[in-house]
């Protein structure tokens, strides 16, 4: 029966179209993700990228010892990677104890002593010598003008000078005579048994010396200063019309070294020249000027006298306002201020050997400049008051 059925040809089947119902379109809209939250796709992509470069705990490294072949790792233990993925790299190991600013609090130190392989920081003491309090504030005192040591010493009332009133410059011989008179009275009082204790309290410092036309001394205390004033009042003044007084050294007038050329073809005396200058220039105190040296020249075209003077500062300031001009007979002469003269250029001069027995300076002798120094002060410099060009332009030559 089955063979009969197989022999019967099957009826042809007509091809037909399978009708598929139309698919409905999803009209639901996807909910927007919040800005701070990532979608599932982004999270999955990120996890895949992280797993591709991270070593898993189940992964076993093959043995690398020589002569040993490691068994292949089953495929189930290996992570699945895509065909185009890069080879994996061993990640950088992190320190267990992080360091730096972002590190957490240091772990508490254990009582056990650290092993030889451990490297701990040196212990820091709690007490330190570095100041930890408030910083010091700068001292805000009153502003004071800086003064030199010489000015502070002169301002001291115990640094006094024996001078004349009205003021006239003393000579070195006159100052020496005054000093010897003071020392004679002191010796008489010390040698007298009745006044030994009283005069023993009279004490001076340093050495009495002659300078700036006065005799300078330094008293130890007020008792010595009072004794000196009473002693000087009893000494006669070497200058007629003046008396000896004791004044602080701060009252001594500052003097400036100056030069003056006085044309003189009559060969007048120095005292006569001084009187003529004082009478013809009453605006300055010529009589108070100190004469250091006088040199007469007669072998040149214009005979005259070179005067090296120490002029008070107030007179120098007054003459500067008048272009250093002074009146002399039928013309003008000019005062040369040595402070305005630039110093000579330094030259390489040989150094002399020191004298093994140098001469001791005399304390009561005034140091005068040498002849060469005076000639340098009055040398012709092409326009000074001592040069021929200045004298030729003066009405005195006409």
WOBEL-V994596 format. One record per residue. N is the residue number from 1. SS is DSSP state (2 for helix, 1 for strand, 0 for the rest). D_CENTER is the distance of its C-alpha to the mean C-alpha in whole Angstrom. Layout:
# WOBEL-V994596
<<N:SS:D_CENTER> <N:SS:D_CENTER>>
This chain:
# WOBEL-V994596
<<1:0:135> <2:2:131> <3:2:132> <4:2:134> <5:2:131> <6:2:129> <7:2:131> <8:0:131> <9:0:128> <10:0:126> <11:0:126> <12:0:123> <13:0:120> <14:0:119> <15:0:115> <16:0:113> <17:0:110> <18:0:108> <19:0:107> <20:0:103> <21:0:102> <22:0:99> <23:0:96> <24:0:95> <25:0:91> <26:0:88> <27:0:87> <28:0:85> <29:0:81> <30:0:79> <31:0:76> <32:0:73> <33:0:70> <34:0:68> <35:0:64> <36:0:63> <37:0:66> <38:0:67> <39:0:70> <40:2:73> <41:2:73> <42:2:69> <43:2:69> <44:2:71> <45:2:70> <46:2:66> <47:2:68> <48:2:70> <49:2:67> <50:2:65> <51:2:68> <52:2:68> <53:0:65> <54:0:65> <55:0:67> <56:0:70> <57:0:71> <58:0:74> <59:0:73> <60:0:74> <61:0:72> <62:0:75> <63:0:75> <64:0:73> <65:0:74> <66:0:76> <67:0:79> <68:0:79> <69:0:80> <70:0:79> <71:0:82> <72:0:81> <73:0:80> <74:0:82> <75:0:82> <76:0:82> <77:0:79> <78:0:77> <79:0:75> <80:0:77> <81:0:75> <82:0:75> <83:0:76> <84:0:73> <85:0:71> <86:0:68> <87:0:68> <88:0:66> <89:0:63> <90:0:62> <91:0:59> <92:0:56> <93:0:56> <94:0:54> <95:0:52> <96:0:54> <97:0:51> <98:0:49> <99:0:45> <100:0:42> <101:0:41> <102:0:45> <103:0:46> <104:0:48> <105:0:48> <106:0:48> <107:0:51> <108:0:52> <109:0:52> <110:0:55> <111:0:56> <112:0:58> <113:0:55> <114:0:54> <115:0:56> <116:0:55> <117:0:54> <118:0:52> <119:0:49> <120:0:47> <121:0:43> <122:0:42> <123:0:42> <124:0:39> <125:0:39> <126:0:39> <127:0:37> <128:0:33> <129:0:30> <130:0:28> <131:0:28> <132:0:30> <133:0:30> <134:0:28> <135:0:24> <136:0:22> <137:0:21> <138:0:18> <139:0:19> <140:0:19> <141:0:20> <142:0:21> <143:0:18> <144:0:18> <145:0:17> <146:0:15> <147:0:17> <148:0:17> <149:2:19> <150:2:22> <151:2:22> <152:2:23> <153:2:25> <154:2:27> <155:2:27> <156:0:29> <157:0:33> <158:0:34> <159:1:32> <160:1:35> <161:1:37> <162:1:40> <163:1:41> <164:1:44> <165:1:45> <166:0:45> <167:0:42> <168:0:43> <169:0:41> <170:0:43> <171:0:43> <172:2:42> <173:2:46> <174:2:46> <175:2:43> <176:2:45> <177:2:48> <178:2:46> <179:2:44> <180:2:48> <181:2:50> <182:2:47> <183:2:47> <184:2:51> <185:2:51> <186:2:49> <187:2:51> <188:2:55> <189:2:53> <190:2:52> <191:2:56> <192:0:58> <193:0:59> <194:0:59> <195:0:56> <196:2:54> <197:2:52> <198:2:51> <199:2:50> <200:2:48> <201:0:46> <202:0:44> <203:0:41> <204:1:38> <205:1:35> <206:1:34> <207:1:36> <208:1:37> <209:1:36> <210:1:37> <211:1:34> <212:0:34> <213:0:38> <214:1:38> <215:1:38> <216:1:35> <217:1:36> <218:1:34> <219:1:37> <220:0:36> <221:0:38> <222:2:40> <223:2:43> <224:2:42> <225:2:41> <226:2:44> <227:2:46> <228:2:44> <229:2:45> <230:2:48> <231:2:49> <232:2:47> <233:2:49> <234:0:52> <235:0:51> <236:0:52> <237:0:50> <238:0:50> <239:0:50> <240:0:53> <241:0:52> <242:0:49> <243:1:49> <244:1:46> <245:1:44> <246:1:41> <247:1:38> <248:1:34> <249:2:32> <250:2:30> <251:2:33> <252:0:33> <253:0:32> <254:0:30> <255:1:31> <256:1:30> <257:1:32> <258:1:35> <259:1:38> <260:1:41> <261:1:44> <262:1:47> <263:1:50> <264:0:53> <265:0:56> <266:0:58> <267:0:56> <268:0:55> <269:0:54> <270:2:50> <271:2:51> <272:2:53> <273:2:51> <274:2:48> <275:2:51> <276:2:52> <277:2:48> <278:2:48> <279:2:51> <280:2:50> <281:0:47> <282:0:47> <283:0:44> <284:0:42> <285:0:42> <286:2:43> <287:2:45> <288:2:41> <289:0:40> <290:1:40> <291:1:41> <292:1:40> <293:1:42> <294:1:45> <295:1:46> <296:1:49> <297:1:50> <298:0:54> <299:0:54> <300:0:53> <301:0:54> <302:0:52> <303:0:53> <304:1:50> <305:1:48> <306:1:44> <307:1:42> <308:1:39> <309:1:38> <310:1:35> <311:1:35> <312:1:34> <313:2:31> <314:2:33> <315:2:36> <316:2:33> <317:2:32> <318:2:36> <319:2:37> <320:2:34> <321:2:36> <322:0:39> <323:0:38> <324:0:38> <325:1:42> <326:1:44> <327:1:48> <328:1:50> <329:0:54> <330:0:55> <331:1:51> <332:1:47> <333:1:45> <334:1:41> <335:1:38> <336:1:36> <337:1:32> <338:2:31> <339:2:27> <340:2:28> <341:0:29> <342:0:27> <343:0:26> <344:0:29> <345:0:28> <346:0:27> <347:0:30> <348:0:31> <349:0:33> <350:0:35> <351:0:33> <352:0:36> <353:0:37> <354:0:36> <355:0:39> <356:0:40> <357:0:41> <358:0:39> <359:0:40> <360:0:39> <361:0:37> <362:0:39> <363:0:37> <364:0:40> <365:0:40> <366:0:38> <367:0:36> <368:0:37> <369:0:36> <370:0:39> <371:2:41> <372:2:39> <373:2:36> <374:2:38> <375:2:40> <376:2:37> <377:2:36> <378:0:39> <379:0:40> <380:0:41> <381:0:38> <382:0:41> <383:0:40> <384:0:39> <385:0:41> <386:0:42> <387:0:43> <388:2:47> <389:2:46> <390:2:45> <391:2:48> <392:2:50> <393:0:49> <394:0:50> <395:0:53> <396:0:53> <397:0:54> <398:0:57>>
